[in-house]
Amino acid sequence: MMLAMGAACLWLIAANLIAMLPSRDQHWRAAYGLIAVGIPVLGWLTWVAGPFLGMAFLAAGASLLRWPLVHLWRRIRSNT
């Protein structure tokens, strides 16, 4: 359990550090990389530590990656 929580905390720290760096493409490439790494970490953490901690990590990740979620929501709503 400690290893999964450590990986999740490391992901959160990396996401915050990436957000502080300047970027020409407004961090979209970094967001795609964070999503690709974050989904397996979320699954691993949920599997090992339970759904409550998994949902807390999901909420923390969604607060960091809110613009990709906003654009995904807009795309879903425009297709219906």
Secondary structure as GFF3:
##gff-version 3
##sequence-region A 1 80
A	DSSP	alpha_helix	2	20	.	.	.	ID=ss1
A	DSSP	alpha_helix	28	49	.	.	.	ID=ss2
A	DSSP	alpha_helix	51	64	.	.	.	ID=ss3
A	DSSP	alpha_helix	66	79	.	.	.	ID=ss4
###
